[in-house]
Structures are given as C-alpha cells and as structure tokens.
Amino acid sequence: MAVVAPAVVETTQILDEVGRNVSFPASGRQPNRPDEWHPLYRLTAVTMRLLQVAGTLNPAYGGPCVVVNQLTRSLTDLGHSIDVVTLDPPSAPWLTDLPGPPRAFGPALGKYGYSRHLRLWLERHAPDYDAVIVHGIWQYQSQAVHAACCRAGVPYFLFVHGALDPWFRERYPGKHAKKALYWRVFEHRTLRDARAVLYTCEEERRLAPNSFTPYRAREAIVGLGIDEPPGDPALQCESFLSAYPHLRDKRILLFLGRLHPKKGCDLLIEAFSRVCHRDESLHLVVAGPDESETEAGLRLLAESLQVADRITWIGMLNEDVKWGAYRAADAFALTSHSENFGIVVAEALSCGLPVLISDKVNIWREIERCGAGLVEGDTVAAATSLLDRWMNLSDSDHAQMRRRAQACFLENFEARGAALGFVESIAGAIGKAGAA
C-alpha cells in the first residue's frame, strides 16, 4: 500500500516487545523477514489524529487516489486516527476500500469541485485534528483546506502530485494561461501557507518552481512505497492468462495505467512497430482506463503501422487479474512525457518485473542505479532504442534484471518502513516528537 517517507535518512528507535532498541533508517532498507516488523506496527509512543482531504478516491484517476487509500491503511495500522474527506458521492462503490467509511460531500459542483458543505464542515472540524493533509491543487479542496486551516491555526500539508510539471505548460499553453491567472489570485497562497509542500522525489521538487510565479513554499521531499503484492503469484498469472488465453506463450510487453497523452503510449506503439519483427512472439498489452478518447487515436495509429494484430487492449484491471498481468509479462514499459512517481512502476518492480521507462518518470535515477530496467528519453527514436536494448539482452541478463527489479523494490519502494518515516516527518513538523 502506498505510503510516504522522508528523503533524508534519519534514525528511528522504537522499543520492541522484549525491551530492545530497534534502529533502522526511516526511509531506507528494512528487515528481510515480515515478522521482524510486527512490533513496530503495534508500538507507538504518541498517536496523532490526521485528516486527509481529496477530490476523489476513484482508482480510475490513478496514483493520487491509491496514495490516499493506502496511506490511510498504513497509518491506521500504526495506531494513528485517520479520517478521510472526499468530494465523491456517498454511493460511490470505491469508498468501501478504506478501513473506515470516508465522509463524502459529493457530488460537487462542476470540474472545479465546489462544495459549500465541505467548506462548512472543515471550518467546524479542522480544529479537531493535529494536522490536515490535502491531495491535489487546481480544485476546490485545496482552497477549502487553506481557508479553514489558516482560520483555525491548524497546520496542513499539501501533496501536489506532479501538477506543477512544466510539461503541462508546453503541451497545453491555453490551459496554462488560465491556470497562471488562478495561481496568481489563489493557488500560490495554498503552497505559501502550507506547513510543507510534499514532493515525491528531488526531480519533482526541482521542476515545480519553473511552472508558475510567484512561487514560495516550504518544500519537503518524500517518497512513495507499496506493500508487496498479496496472493499466490502462480494463481494470479493463471487468472490473467485464463482471461486472455491468446496471450499464452507470448512474450508480453506490458503497459498498465491511464490512457492519457502524457503517458507516451504513441511513442511505445511506434517503437514497438519498429522492433516487433525481430520476435514473432512479442506482443504488446495495453491495460488501463481510457481518458479523453485517447484509446481511439492509439488504435488508429496501430492500424496505420500494421501492428494492430500484435496489440491487445484490455481496459482497467483490478486485484488478481492485475497482478497476474505483471506476473505474466516479460517487461513493463512506460515511455511517459511526464510522470510524478509512477505507482505502476513500483508495482512492476514488486513482482520482479524489469521496467523500461523514459527519463521523464521522476524515479528513473533509482531504476538506473539499481539496474532494475532501462532508461531512455521520451522520443520515438529513444523509445525504439529502449526496446532494442531490452531485446538484445541475453537470457542470463534478463534473469539478472528480474532479480535486480525485486531488490530495487525492497530497497526503495517498500511500504512498511516508509509509514514510520512519514509519521516521524509530520510529527516533527507539528511538534509531536515521539509519534513515530
């Protein structure tokens, strides 16, 4: 499950069940055996009451929704009291994924998500919490949290979730001009007054100040992590292949994520068309919800490149079938133009699946350093080179890269130590030492 941890390695000491001091890096490596962790999840010196506020928890909208849900679970396991407020309708089926029912104020008004009920509730209840964590900008929830917390003197923390990447300015100049006006009038204050603006890696933090002015923020770099996949790998693989039997005995190149122009799926399809003749068993699987009718254009591209019969489109996957797709694949590909973190990259690594990514996926340095995959730029030529390099690897190289993918996950993106690190960071920022 997704949690966050500070980028700077600090030492956390927690007394275990028999009175020994257990020391480990809050954002670093963790013990190898799961049963070494259970004392850490049961013992906390000070508990906090935290509120998370998000526009939606719909998993079709990708990583931020996953972060809210899974961070809630992790912090609850640590003994902290976590409430969630969302602008989803109360009847939304995905609201059952949390440990406790969130307070849903939707449907909100328009794409902006205005909700008078949210504003009034926050004004009344923000003082009930030690801190508020708001996810996302450009929509009403960030303004509502800013107003309520500033009035009540309650510290709040802001995840921007990649929304300040300069790629959006270059791709959508008209929208950027509108956002620039909104930024000057409203949004820059949301960052300025936050106890900390939370970035998931140094690359995201480095890029953020280049999008809008004025920019003033107390910045904190945090990392994301997920739990190791649940379930039986063999059964999950069979679950996927039973659903798509024509993929048996194929060499599967997997893309899994939202279909959106920023994901660079057009680059991947063009690159695939240039290399697939080298291996008749090579097959591209594109899995994920469609956004803005992106899939229709990609299908036309595949037909024009005469590779439509080598690509399978399977929509959004969940649970065992999703994990089975990772298990059945030979490599995961994400040739994105802009990727704040890429929860799907961590998911692939957790299954020991090598990742082929662009250097616009902000965790590319960790992947390259660990040898857990290959990295190139976000052009057709670079994507083609990416696939060529992967296909040129020997069987032993492929096997070694799988082992390194798993090791990279355990070293950088596993959740359990990160949960403690996140609590320590929040507690330190609000003066609640010992909460971790």
N, C-alpha and C positions, 0 to 999 in steps of 0.2 A: 504494500500500500504506500501511496506517495506521502513522503514527509520531507521536511527540510532540515538542513544542518548548516552551521556557520562554516564559511570557507577557511577561516583561521583555525588551526588545530589548537585546541585548548585541552586541559586535562580535567576530567570529571572524576571525582572519587565518590563512590557510593558504598555504604556498608552492606555487605551481603548477609545471608541468613545466619552464618556462624560467626559474624563479627569481624571478618577480614575486610580490608580495604581493597576494592576492585578498581583499578585505574585503567583508563583507555582513552584514546583520542576521541573527543566528542564527534568529530566528523571524519575520523579515519577508519582504520581496519577494526574488525570485530572478531570475537572468538569464533572458532570454526564449528563448534557444536551448538545447536539451538538451545540445549538445556543449560548452557552456560549463561543464558540471558535471563532466565525467568526471575531471579532475584531483582534485577534492575527494573523489571516491569511492575514489581509489587511494592517496591520501597521508594517512596518519595518524601523528602523532608517537609516540603511545603507544597500545597496544591494551589492551583490558580483556577479562576473562573474566566474563561475566554469566550468571546462571541466571534463567529465567522459570518461575514455577510457576502453574498454572491448574487449575481443577476439570475443565474440558472444553474441547476445541477444536472441538466440534460447531458448524458455522456456523448451524444452526437456532436456536441460542440468542442470535444477534445479535451486536452490536458488540464486546463484550469479546473474543470468540474471534477476530474479524477483527483486532483490535488486536494480540493475541499473535502471530498468524501473520505479519502484515505488518511489525510492528516487528522480528521476528526476521530477516526478509529484508533490511530496510534496514540494520540494524546489522551483519549479516554482510557486506553489500556494502561497508561502511566498514572492513572488516578486523578487526572485533572477533569474539571467540569467544562464541557464544550457544548455550546449551543450554536445552532446554525439558523440563519435567516436567509430566505431566498425570495425572489420575485416570481417563482413558478406558481402555477395554480395549485391549490391544495390537493387536487385529484391527480396530479402528475404521477405516473407509475414509478418513476425513478426515485421518488422521495423515500421509498421504503429501503433504500440501500444503506442508510445511516444507522448507527447504533440506537439513536432515539429519533423520534419524528421531528423534522425541522419545522420552524414556523414559516409558513408560506403566505405571502401577501399578494400573490398574483391572481389573475393576470394583470400585469402592469400596463400602463398606457404607452402604446407605440414602441418603436425600436429603442427609444431612449430609456424606457422602463420607468417612467414616473409613477410614484405611488405615494399618495398622501398618507396612507395607513402606515407605510414603512417609516416615513418621517416622524409621525406622531409617536409610534412605538419606540423608535430609537431615542427620541427626546425624553421619554419617560423611563426607559430601561437601561440606557447606556451606563448610567452610574452604578448599575448592579454588577458590572464586570470589572475585572482587573485591567483588561485591555480588549480592544476590538481589532480584528484582522479583516480587512476588506480586500476582495479579489476583483481586480479589473478597474480600468478607467474608461472614460468616454460615455458612461451610462450613469443613471441617476444614483445607483447605490453608493458610489464614491462621494458624491456631493452630499447625500443624506448623512453618511457617516462623518464626513468632515464637519458639517454644521452641528450635529448632535454632540460629537465628542469635544469639539472646541468649546461649546457652550457649557458642557458638564465637567470639563477638565479631565477627561478620560483619555489616556494615550491610545493611539491607533497606529497600526502598521499596514502598509499598502503593498500588495503584490501587483505589479503592472503586467505581468505575464507576457512580456515581449511586445507590448503595444507601442513602445517607443523606438522600435527598429526603423532606421532610416529607409529601409526597402519600401515601406508603405508610401513614403513621400515620393519616391521615384516612380512607383507603379501607379499610384492614384493621386496625381497632383491636384485635381479638383477637390477631392475629399480632404486632402491635406490642407488646402487653403481654408476650408470650413473649420477643420479641427484647430488650425492655428488661431483663429478668432476665438473659438471656445476656450482654447488653452489660456490665452491672454486674459480673458474675462473670468474664467472659473478654475480650470483644472490645475493650473500651475500652483494654486494655493493648496490644493489637496496634497501635492507632493511636499511643498514647503513646510506644511504644518504637521506632517506625519512624524511620529517618533522615529520611524525608519521606513525608507522605501526599500523593499526587498527585491533583489535581483538574484537570479539563479546561477549566474556564473560571471566571471570577470568580463567576458566578451559582451554580454548583455549590458552590464554596467557601463562599459566603455562606449558603447554605441548610443545609449539613451540620451545623453545631453546634446546630441547632434541633431535632434529632430525638431525641437521647439524652443523658443525663448519667450520669457525668461525661464531659466531652469535653476532651481535651488532645491536641494534635498540632502537630508542625512541618509547616506547610502549604506546598505548592508548587503553583503554577498552571501547568499545561502545556496545550498544545493538540494536537489530532489533525489529521492530514492523510492524504491518499491520493494515489497516483500517478494521473496522467492515464490514462483508460481505454485498454486495449490494443485492437488490432484496427481494422478498417475500419468507420466509422460507417454507411455505406450498407448494407454487408452485414449488419451487426448488426440494423439496422432491418428489413431484409427477412427475416432469420431469425425475428424476433419476429412480424412480420405473416404470414409463411407458416405459423407455428404457430397463429395466431389470425386467419384470413382475414376473419372477420366484422368485425374492427376496422379494416379498410382504409376510408379516407375518413371515419373517425370523429374527432371532436375529443376526445382522450383526456385524462382527468384521472386521474393515477396515484397510488395508494398502494402502497408496497412496504416490507414489514417484517413483523415478527412480529405475528400477530393476538392481541392481549392487551388487556384492558380499559383499561390506561393509555394506549394509543395513540389513544384517542378516535375510533375508526372509526364508532361510533354517531353522534357529532356530525357527522362527514363525510357519512354517508348521509342523515341528516335534512336537513342543509343542501343536499345535492345534490338531494333531492326537492323542495325549495322553489324551486330555480333552473333545473332542467333543462328546464322547459317553454319557456324562452327560446331554446333552441337544440336542435333535434331531433337534431343530430349529436353532441351532448355525451354522452360515455359514461364511466362510472367503472370503472376496472380496479383490482381489489384483489388484490395478489400478495404471498404470504408464507406461511410455515408456521403452522398453527393451533396455538393453545396454550389448554389448558383448555376446549376445545369452544367457543371464542369465535365461530368462524365460524357455527355453527348459529344462535346468537342473532342475529347480524347479518343472516343470510339471512331470518330471520323478520321482522326489522324492515323490511328492504327490501320484502318481500311486503306487509306491512301498510301501507306508504307507497306501494304500487303503482309501484315503480321497479325491481322485480326484473329486468325485461327490459332495463334500461339499465345493468346492472352485470354485469361478468364476473369470476369468481373463478378464479384460475389457479394457486394454490399457490406453492410456493417456486421461484424462478427462479435459474439459475446461468449464468455465463460469457456467451457471445454473446447468448443469448436475454434474459438480464437486462439487459445493456447496450442491447440492441435495444428493450426496453420504455422505457427512458429516452429513447432517440433518437426513438421514435415518438410519445411523449407531448407534449402541449401545456403541461402544468404538473404539478408534483409537489405532493401535499397531505399534510400531517402535522399533524392537529389534536390533538396529544398533550396529555395532562394532566401528563405528567412525562417529560422526555427529557434525559438527561445531556448528550449531544452530538448524536447522530443521524448516524452514518456515512452513512446513506442520503441525508441532506440534502447532504453533501459530494459524494456520487456524482452526484446530480442536477445540482448546480452544475457539476461537471466536464464534463458533457455539454451545458452551456449551457442547462439547463432551469430556468425560474423556479420558485421554491418558495413555496408557500402554507402558512404554518405558524402554530401558536399561540405565544403568548409564554411557554409552558412548555417550549419547546425552547430549551435554555440558550444557544444561539448566535444567538438571534433578533436581538440588537443588531447583530451583524455583517451579517446579511441586510438589515436595515432601513437601516443606514448605507450599504451598497453599492447599494441599490436593486435587489437581486437577486431580489426577491419581495415578498410582502405578509405582514403580521403582524397578528393579532387575538388575542382571548382564547380560553379553552377552554370556551365555552358554545355552545349551538345557535345563538343569535342572532349571536354573534360569528363562528362558522363560516359562517353564511349571509352575513353582511356580507363575509367574506373572499372567498367565491365571487362574490358580486355585484360587488365591486370589480374582480376579475380579468376578469369578463365584460364590464365596462364599458370596459375598455381598448381603445384603437384598435389597428389593425394595426401602426402605427409604434411605439406604446407596447410592444406585445408583442415586437417585434423588438429594441427597445432594452433591454428587460428580459432578453432572452436574452443579449445581449452583456454586460450587467452581471453576469449569473449566472456567465459564464465568467471575467470579470475578478475577481469576488469569490472564486472558487475559487483562482485563481492568487495572489491577494494574501494569502489567509488560510488555505487548507486544502491546499495542495500539499505533497507529502511530502519533497522532496529536501533543502531547507534545514532542515526540521524534524528530520531524522535527526541532522544535525550538532549542532543545538541540544540535542537530548536527551542525546547523548553528553557534551556540554560540561557540562550540568547535573549528570548523575550523577558525572562525573569530578571536578567541583568539590566536590561534597558528600562524596566519599570521599578527597579529597586526591590525585587523579591528574591534576593540571593538564597540559594538552597532549594528552590523549587524543582530543580532537576534532580 
